[in-house]
Amino acid sequence: MTGWVKANLVDSFGKTVDVRGRVNVAVQIFEASHLLVCIACVLMMNTPMALAQSVPLRIIAINDFHGHLEPADNAVAVPDPAHPSAMVSLRSGGAAFLAARINQLRAEQPRHVVVSAGDLIGASPLTSGLFHDEPTIEVMNAIGLDISALGNHEFDRGVAHLLRLANGGCQAQPIANRQTCAGVGNKFSGARFTFLAANVLDRDSEQPIVPPIWIKSIDGVRIGFIGAVTRSTPGIVVPSGVAGVRFIGEAKALNQHAKELQASGVRAIVAVVHEGGEAEGGFDACRNPRGAIFDIARELDRAIDVVLSAHTHRGYNCVIDGRVIMQAASYGRLVSVVDVEIDRASGDIVRERTRAYNVPVPNGEHTSARLRAAYPPLAPDPKVAAIVEHYRKLAAPLAQRPVGRVTSDFDRRSSTGGDNALGRLIADAQLTATRTQGAQLAFTNPGGLRADLRASGDGTVTYSDAFASQPFGNMLVTLALTGAQLKQMLEQQWSARSSAGSSTAQPERARFLQPSRGFTYAWRSKAPHGERIVADSMRLDGRAVEPDQTYRVTVNNFLADGGDGFRVLRDGTDRVGGPVDVDALTDHLRAASALRPLAPDRTPRISRR
């Protein structure tokens, strides 16, 4: 019996291969079954890779990069090579080193996708923040990022600013001393990767403002990615910036689009969610997992195979009910790796063959020889290093400018009441800057304090130091509130909320506003919600705050717009604008330390009863 056996197969890089084998077999009729076996053997011998039953794919993920282009002081706790049960600090991160790690991981597996779980930008150090985070977008283009879920910080300056970063173009409205289109050719081309969010809808059209899903076809199989951002975003960004959109539950949106992917034949599905949780045991472990992302995961369609999370800046690697849930800390200190296999027949991920791990990004800075041997530093990627250096040089004259002197660091360690040395300093600076608007007291939000104010060896504070503590560029607003409204504002420091996609109530958490000098009060920890502030404890310059008396209060525009849940501030009247927050801080430091270095105020202004 003579015949042709032909198979059109797909090789490991997606090309179609025509495999022909001449099969000459003389058989008797009763031996026909043996012929089929022989044909199969020939095919297996000639094309072993082509007939693989599954396709391997590597997912390389980061989260919460926040424009940390330079290594700075970023570190991650790793097992001590001499004592594995103990942990030591390893300097890790920096965009050029992150690029090198991603390049290394890509080289190990040609089939790959590079993913971010949001907050690429926002609250960024000077090298990125001074240029509206355009440098971070350029760096991610150079790294080869494929997709990024939206994070809450992508909305810091509103939807219009986000879409400009995605699509390109220069910043039209100047903000303080920030620069735009400062790259090569004095232009900004936008992101070459795709932003994803399934749960952010335009209020008029009810359609997602960016693509909800992204599909990768590779070697004859497809994998789908669905993006989502924490639905708490409207309460933690300037509300006016997101007034034209609405945020729906993460699980609801993810499940809806998972069903759409399945209907189109895509069975391998990854959720990229800017929401997170916590777990113990180190950055690659998962002991006692808890938090919003795990509540969301319990509500997800079983078709979703992997959950890449973010937002809480934690490192964990969990497998819950057969589904990987992981996060890679923040600032490019870790990279998450998920190696999956996609079954050719079903198109689904073979979960029992999934391998996931978090890996550090060692940069070798201030690292001992012992640690360098155990965690070899990466060689920085030259292309990304050149982009970072370009912007570092542009920022250097402003970054290195001295703005004051201090005796020691102003840190964010809270007193038992809830205020801290950095918060006291910034609130004092904002009060001083708005005295001409009649300000009597000032408050700043703890979420706006992004880094301890650190001094060099001789106590000098640079503009870069101040900017790291106050990177948002918010404008100050002085408004009028009654004493009763002041108390209501302080009661709103506690917020009860339910996790998205879950009816399980989360514990109340407090956002303690940092008060300026002269204002003190006490609160009761076990009092009912809305009755925690001891009313007769509220004092301004030693005098009781009267419920029906009006006071001039300074806050930033984020708070004035009702941000962080301080809704009563929307009712403030007689509003007058003031300077940018970082300018208020640098002016205050310069004046207060003109004669002698400024010492941190360690006296709490809030007491807990």
N, C-alpha and C positions, 0 to 999 in steps of 0.2 A: 504494500500500500504506500502510495506516495502522495505528499500534500505540502501546503504552505501553512506555517503557523505565524501569525502576525499579531503584534501587540503594540498599541500606541501608549507609551508610558511617559511619565513626567519625572525628570531627573531632579536631583537635590536642589537645583537653583531655578526650577520652574520651566525649563525648556522641554518641548515635546520631543521624544525620542522614538524613532521607528525601528523596532527590533524585529528582525526577520531570521528565522532559523529553518533551514531545509531539513525536514525530518523524513528519513527513509526507513520505514519499518515494514518488514514482512511478517504478517501475522495470519493466523487462522481466525475464522469468524468467532470461534469461542474464546479467543484471546483479546477481544476488543477492549475489555476493561483495562488490560495491561497497557494498551496503547495510550490511554488517557493519562495513566500514571507517568509514562515516559515523557509525554509532551510536557507535563507539569515540571518534571525534573529538568528538562532542557531549559525551560524558561527560568527556573530558579538558579541554574548554574550561570546562565548568560547575563541575567539582570537582577542580581540580588538586591541592590538598593532600590531599583525602580519598583519592585513589588513589595516594598516595606508597607506594613499595614498601618503605620502611623507616621505623622510628620512632627518632628521636634521643633519647638519655637521657644525662644527666650524673651521674656518680658523684663526690661531694665527700667526701674522706677525710682524717682526722687519725689520729694514733697517739701513744701514750706522753705523754698530756697531764699526768699526774701532779699534778693539782690546782693547776697554775700559773695561778691566777686573776689575779694581778697581773703586770704586765710585768717587774718586777724588772730584772735585768741581762741577760736573755736576748737573744741576737743570732744572726744567721746570716751566713755569708760569701757576699757577692754580688759580681758583676763591678763593678769600679770604672768609673763612667760616663766618667771622663777617660782611663782606661787599661784597656780591656775585658779585656786579658790578665791583669790583676792583680785580686786579690780584696780587698774591704774589709768591715769588720764593720758590719752594719746591725741596729739594735735592732728586735726583732721579737717579737710575741706579746702576751699578755694577753687574758683571756677576752672583754672587751668589743670589742677589736679583731678577735679571731678571729671573733666573731659578725658583725661588720661585713663581713669578707671573705666569709664563707659567704653572707650575705644578698646581697652583690654577685654572687657566682657563681650563686646561685639565680635572681636576677632576669634573668640572661642566658639561662637555659634553664629554662622552667617545669617540664619533666619532669626530675626529679632525685631522688637519694637521698643522704642524709647519713650517713656511716659512720665508726665508730672501729675501729681495729685493736687495741684493748686497752690496758691500763694507763692508763685514765682517772684512776684513783685510786692511792693508795699512795705512800709516800716523798714526801709532799706538803708544800709550805710551810705556815706556820702558819695562814694565812687559811682554808685548807681542812682541814688536818690536825688543828687544834685542835677541829674540829667533826665528827670521824670521817668527813671527806670528803663529808658531806651537802651542803655548798655546791656542790661540783663536780657532783653529780647534779642539783641544782636549776638550775645554769647550763646544763648540757647539755639539760635539758628546755626551757629558754627558747630555746636556740639552735635546737632542732628536730631534734636527733639522732634518726635512725630506728633504727639498730642499732649494737651494739658487741660485737665479739668479746671474750671474756674474755682478760685478760692474766695473767701470773703474779702481779702485784701486787694483782689483785682478790682473791687468796687470802691476802693478808698476815695477815688476822685470822681466816682459816678460812672454810669454806663457809657456816656459819650467818650470819656477818656479811655476807658477799656477798649472800645471799638477802634479808637485812633491807634492804640498800641498794636491792635491786631492787624489793622489795614494799612498803617503807615501814614506819614505826614507829620508836619511840625506842630508843636503846641502853639495854639493861636493866642491864648491869654497868658501873659507872663505872671509868674508866681515868685515873689521875693527875688532872690539872686539865682534861681534855677535856670538852667540853659536847656535848649532843645536843638535837635538836629546838629549835634556837635561831633558826629562821626565823620568818617571819610567821605568827602564830597559834600559835606554840610547838608545831608539829607537823612531821612529815616524811612526805611522801606517797610517796616512792620514785621509781623511774625510770619515765618515760612512754615510754621507748625499750625495745628488746628486747635483752637479752644473748644472745649466741650461742656455743655450743661443741659441736662434734660429737664431740670426743675426750675429754670428761670424763664418766665413767660412774659412777653409783651402784654401789657394790660389791654390794649386795643385789639390786637390780632389774636391773642391767646396762643401765639406760636413761640417756640424757644428763640431767644435772641442770638444764640450761637448754635451750631449743630449739636444735637443731643447724642448722636452716635457716630462712630468711625469704624470702618470695616477694612481689615487687611486681608488680601488674598495672597497666599504664598504656597507654592508647590502643590497646587490643586485643592487646597483647603482654605476655609475662611474663618476669621476670628473677629468678633465684634466687641467694641469698647463703648461703654455708656458712661457719661460724665454726670456728676451732681455736686452741688455745693451745699454746705450746711444751711438749713432753712432759717437759722437764727441770724443770717446775714443782715437783714434790715435793721436789727437792733444794735449791730456793732459796726456799722458804717454810717456816714452822714446820710440821714434819711432822705433828704431832698435829691441826692444823687441816684437813688433807686426808686424814685416816686413813680416812674413809668413802667415798672416791672413788678411782678409778684413772684414769690418763692413758694413752691408747693413742697409737700413732704418728699423726702429723698426716696424712701422705699416705694411710694406710689409711682413716682416718675420712672425709677429704675425698672420696676416690674412691667410697667406699660411698654417700655421700649424693648425689654427683653422678649416680650411676647411678639412684638413686631419683627425683631430679629429672627426669632424662631419661624415665624410665618414666611419669611423670605429665604429660609433654608440655612440660616446661620445658627449653629448649635453651640459653638465654643464662645462663651461670653464672659467678659471681664468688666466689673464695675470699678470706676475710678472716682472715689468719693472724698470730697473735702470735708470730712468729719472724722473724729477719732475717739480714742479711748486710752486706757492705760493697762499695763501688765507688768508683772515683776519678773526678775530673773535675768535681766540683761537685755541688750538690744536684739538678740536673736532667740529669745525665749518667750514663753507665754504662761506665766503663773498668775492665777487670779485675774483673768481678763475682765474688764468692766468698762462701762462708758457708752456713749451714744452710738458709736459705730457697731457695737455688738448688739445693741437693741435693734438697730436698723437691719443688721444681718439676719436676725431671727425672723424678720418680716419679708425677706427677699425670696423671690421665685427660685426654686431649686435649680433652674436652668443656669443661673449665674454661678460660675465656677470659681472665680477669684475676686476678692475685694481688696483693692489698694486704697489705703486710707491716709489721713493727714490731720492737720489742724491742732493737735495736742502736742506736737513736737516730741513724741515719744518713739522709741524704737522697740518693736515687738514683732514676733513671727508666730502666728497662731494657726492652728487647723481646728476648726469647729464644725462638727457635722460634715466632715469631709471637704470643707471649703477653706482655702487659704485666706486669712485676713492679716494684713501686715502693714507696717509703717516704718519709714527710714529716718526717724528723728527730724532733723531740720538743718538748714544752712549748707546742704551738700556734704554733711559729715559722714553720712551713710548712703549706700545705694541698695535698694531692694532688687533681688534677682528671683524670678519665678520661671523655672524651666518646666514647660508643659509638653505633652504629646497629644496631638489631635488625630483621632481615629479617622482613617480615610472613609470607612464605610458609613459610620454614623455622623461624622463631622463634629463630634463632641470631644471635649477634653477627657482624657483617661485619668481620672483624679488620683487613682492609686499610684500613678507614675509621676505625679507632680513633685518637684523638688524646689523648695524655697529657702532663701537665706538672705540675711543682711550682711553687707561687707563694708568695712571702714574705707575712708579715703585718706590715707596717711600722707602728710605733706613734708614730714621730716623737720619741721621748724621746732626748735627748742626741745628736741627729742634725744634721749640718752642713747648711747651706742647699743645698750641691751635691748631697748625697745625698737630701735632701727633694725636690729637683726631679726627680731620676731615679726615686725610689721614693716617691711621694706618700703621706704618712701617712693612714691610714684614720680616719674619724670614729667614735669608740666607740659601740657600740649602747647606747642609754640604758637599756633594760630589763635587759640583762645587767650594765651598769655599776652599776645600783642594787642588784642582788643582791650583787655583790662589795663594794660600799661598806658595805652592811649588816653583813656579816661582818667586814670590815676594822675597822670602828669597835668591834665587840664584842671583837675580838682585841687592839686597840691598847694598852690598859692593861698587859696581860701582855707583848705584843710589844716595847714600848718600855722595859721595865724593865731597867736596867743590871745585869749579872751579873759584870762583871769588866773588867780592862784588860789589853791586850797591846801589845807593842812593834811587832809586825807580824803579817801573816796567818799562820795555821797552815794550810798547804796539803797537798795530796795527791800531790805529786811524789815518786815513789818513789826511794829509794836504790838502789844496784846490788844490794843484798840483797833489797829488797822492802818495807821499812817506810818510813813517812813521818811528817812532823811532826804532822799531825792525828791519825793513828793512835796515835802515842806519847802525845799529850795525853789522848786518850779512854781508852786502856788505863790510864794513870796514874790518871785520875779514877775509873775503876771499881775499881782496886786500893784506892785511898784509901777509897772508899765502903764497902768490904766487909772492911776490916781487922778489924772487930769480929766477923766470921764466921770469922776465922782465915786470911783470904786471904794467900797469899805471892806470887802473881803473877796477872796477868790478861791476857786476849787479847780483841781485838775483831775482827770480820770486816770486810774491806774493802768489801763490798757495803753495809754499814751506814753508811759515810761518804759522805753524799750531797752535801755542798757544803763547800768550803774555809771555815774559820772566819775571817770577815773583820771587821775593826774599822773604826770610823768614823775621822774625821780625828784625833781626840784619843786614839785607842786604845781607846775604850769598846766593849765587847761587850754586845749586848742579848740578851734571852731569844730574840728572833726569830732572831738570828744563830746561837745555840746550837741552836735547834730545827731550823734548816735543815741543820745538820751531822748531827743525830741525830733524825730525824723519826718513827721507828717506834714509839716508846713501849714498847720491850722491857724486860722485867724482868731484873735481874741475878740470877744463880744462882752460888753458890759450892759446889764439889764436890771430891771427893778423887780424884786420879789418881796412879798410880805413875809413876816416871821412865820406865819402858818404855812406858807408855800415852801419856805426854807426847811421846815420840819418834814413836810411831805416829800421834798427832794431827798432828804436823808433817809427817810423810810424806804424810798425806792432803790436804795443801795442793795436791798435783798430782793432777789427775783426767784420765784418758783417757776419751773418750766418742765414740760414733758419732753422726752426724747422724740425726735422725728420718727414717725412710723411706728410709734409704740405708745401704749396707754400707761406705761410705767412711769410714775412720777419720779423725777430726779431730786436729790437733796437741794435745798435752797443754797444758793451761793451768793456771797456778798462782793460787790464792787465798791470798795471804800474810796470815796472821793477824798483827795488830799487837800486839807484846808490850809489857808494862809495864816500867818501869825496874827494873834489876837483873837482867833475864833477857837472855842473849845466846846466839847459836849461829851455826854456819856450815853452808852446804850446797854440794854439788857439782853443777854444771849438767849434767855429762856422765855422772853415775852412773846405774845402772839405776833404774827405777821401784821405789819402796819402800826404796831404799838411798841416798837423796840427803842425808839429814841426817848430818853428821859427829858421831857419838855422843859422843865425848869433848870436843866443843866446847860442849856444852850447859852453861851456867853460870847459877847463881842466886846473886846477891850475891857473886860471885867464887868460889863453890864448885861443884865438879862435881855435876851431877844424877845421882843413883844410880838404876839401873834398878829396884831393889826397894824404894826408899824412897817414902813417900807424901807428896804435896804438895797443898796447898789452892789450887785454881785458880778464878778468877772468869771467867765468860763470860756472854753474854746468853742469854735463854731460847730464842732461835732456834738458837743453836749447841748449847746443852745438850740440845736435842731431836734433834740430829744433822743440823741444817741445813747447807747448802753441802757436804754429803758428809763431814762430820766425825763419822762414825758411832761412833767410839770414845768420844765424849763421852756417848753414851747409857749407857755402862758406869760413868760416874762415880758414886761413892757419897757418903753423908752430905751430901745436898743441903740447902742453906739458901737461902731467897729473900732478895733484897735490893731496893734502890730501883729506880725507873725510870731508864733510861740517861741521858736528858736531865737529870734531876734530879741525878744523880751528876756530870755534866759542869758544870752551873751552880754547884753547891756547891763543886766543886774550883776553878773559875775564881775564885769570890768569895774563897775562903780564900787561894789561891796568889798573888793579885794585890792583897791587902789593903794591903801596904806599898809595893809598886812594881809597875809593869806586868810581866806575865809574858812572857818571851821564848821563842820556839819552840826546842825541843831539836833541834838539827841533827845530833846524833851517832847514826849508825846502830846499831841493836841486832842486825841480821841482816847477815851477811857472806856473799858468794858467792865460792867458790873455783873 
